[in-house]
Amino acid sequence: MTGDGAPGTGTTPPGERFDHFMERCLYGPDGFYASEGTAGRRRGDFITSPEVGPLFGAVLAEAVDTWWHELGRPEPFTVYDVGCGPGTLLRSVAAARPDRSWRLVGIDRVATPGASADRLPDDLSDSVVVANELLDNLPFRVVERRADGCFEVFVSEGGREVLVPTDVSLDIPIGTRAPLQERAAHWTAAVLERRPARLCLFDYGAATTAELAARGGWLRTYRGHQRGDDPLADPGRVDITTDVAWDQLPRPAALVSQREFLQSFGIDELVEQGRRHWQASAHAPDVEAIRMRSRISEAEALLDPQGLGGWWAATWRNEGDQTGLVS
Ligand SMILES: C[S@@+](CC[C@H](N)C(=O)[O-])C[C@H]1O[C@@H](n2cnc3c(N)ncnc32)[C@H](O)[C@@H]1O
């Protein structure tokens, strides 16, 4: 891995490295997120699991409760949601477990700029850190492998892509590209250094960088619920993200599909409860009955193997803690 310039050329880089361009487009003063606070969400550019409805947070609350019990029910106990956007996830967790006195803390760089890991306390042993769709949104570099070596994507002043030879070498098929997710790896390592009881990250991705490269289509842009293709078009007006290459991060204790994660923490039971509640009050439904019924359609979206259910849940645990792993 090399520094910030255009390695191997001995000349000034012909523009911005892709991750710097992305940083500016998303988080700069005129960027995608800056223009409307927590943003894309309000403009409806994408729908995340917590935004599907309260069910995702209700299942996460079950997971947190399991971990809290495994830790011996410490008080105080804190749940951090990093990259929390408008804070929907923690509101759902709180609504699902009003009987718990956990501290629920949302952190998002839009509201409070800065390196988010630095804003976490040094000791997280009585805390759980979660993040939904944070890693995909952290600026990444783009590397292409050709028969004659690796090249890195820069963006010229005119907004065109320029390929620059690089010493960075990714083990991907010749003729393909992959993201180099240094920021995501550093962020994860920085959180783990603080030894959280659990770190649980949800995102789209693939187990390995080589798989991502071979599959293609990993660089996603979103605008108005539609996926676009060209990340250089209309800078600052579209979200730019990548599928996460999980092998670029510290190795998790468990890496499973979101579907498996939600099922292992009782989504089916919560849906069944919802169905029974609805049936019992269908003759005179109130707001609660309608909320319970909506669990059925929320679960369909959250468990869909072609959609949110096919995304990943990666869990790390404090190495000093000998309690059981999540499945
Ligand atoms: C795709 S949105 C996900 C929002 C929310 N977690 C959800 O699931 O609806 C990604 C969020 O991560 C935030 N973000 C990006 N980089 C961050 C960082 N370094 N620290 C904290 N938040 C960050 C963005 O501001 C944005 O709100």
The ligand as an SDF file (V2000), in Angstrom:
LIG
                    3D

 27 29  0  0  0  0  0  0  0  0999 V2000
  -26.6080    5.0540    3.9880 C   0  0  0  0  0  0  0  0  0  0  0  0
  -26.7540    6.1130    5.3350 S   0  0  0  0  0  0  0  0  0  0  0  0
  -27.3810    5.0010    6.5680 C   0  0  0  0  0  0  0  0  0  0  0  0
  -28.1690    5.6930    7.6280 C   0  0  0  0  0  0  0  0  0  0  0  0
  -28.7950    4.7860    8.7000 C   0  0  0  0  0  0  0  0  0  0  0  0
  -27.8070    4.0010    9.3670 N   0  0  0  0  0  0  0  0  0  0  0  0
  -29.8490    3.8710    8.1220 C   0  0  0  0  0  0  0  0  0  0  0  0
  -29.6360    2.6850    8.1120 O   0  0  0  0  0  0  0  0  0  0  0  0
  -30.8930    4.3710    7.6790 O   0  0  0  0  0  0  0  0  0  0  0  0
  -25.0680    6.3240    5.8750 C   0  0  0  0  0  0  0  0  0  0  0  0
  -24.9170    7.3280    6.9810 C   0  0  0  0  0  0  0  0  0  0  0  0
  -23.5670    7.2760    7.4480 O   0  0  0  0  0  0  0  0  0  0  0  0
  -23.1570    8.5790    7.8000 C   0  0  0  0  0  0  0  0  0  0  0  0
  -21.6960    8.6050    7.8320 N   0  0  0  0  0  0  0  0  0  0  0  0
  -20.8300    8.5710    6.8100 C   0  0  0  0  0  0  0  0  0  0  0  0
  -19.5550    8.5950    7.2450 N   0  0  0  0  0  0  0  0  0  0  0  0
  -19.6140    8.6070    8.5800 C   0  0  0  0  0  0  0  0  0  0  0  0
  -18.6480    8.6200    9.6200 C   0  0  0  0  0  0  0  0  0  0  0  0
  -17.3430    8.6090    9.3640 N   0  0  0  0  0  0  0  0  0  0  0  0
  -19.0800    8.6380   10.8810 N   0  0  0  0  0  0  0  0  0  0  0  0
  -20.3990    8.6450   11.1780 C   0  0  0  0  0  0  0  0  0  0  0  0
  -21.3630    8.6500   10.2480 N   0  0  0  0  0  0  0  0  0  0  0  0
  -20.9830    8.6210    8.9640 C   0  0  0  0  0  0  0  0  0  0  0  0
  -23.7910    9.4380    6.7250 C   0  0  0  0  0  0  0  0  0  0  0  0
  -23.8830   10.7870    7.1410 O   0  0  0  0  0  0  0  0  0  0  0  0
  -25.1650    8.7570    6.5780 C   0  0  0  0  0  0  0  0  0  0  0  0
  -26.1230    9.3230    7.4370 O   0  0  0  0  0  0  0  0  0  0  0  0
  1  2  1  0
  2  3  1  0
  2 10  1  0
  3  4  1  0
  4  5  1  0
  5  6  1  0
  5  7  1  0
  7  8  2  0
  7  9  1  0
 10 11  1  0
 11 12  1  0
 11 26  1  0
 12 13  1  0
 13 14  1  0
 13 24  1  0
 14 15  1  0
 14 23  1  0
 15 16  2  0
 16 17  1  0
 17 18  1  0
 17 23  2  0
 18 19  1  0
 18 20  2  0
 20 21  1  0
 21 22  2  0
 22 23  1  0
 24 25  1  0
 24 26  1  0
 26 27  1  0
M  CHG  2   2   1   9  -1
M  END
$$$$
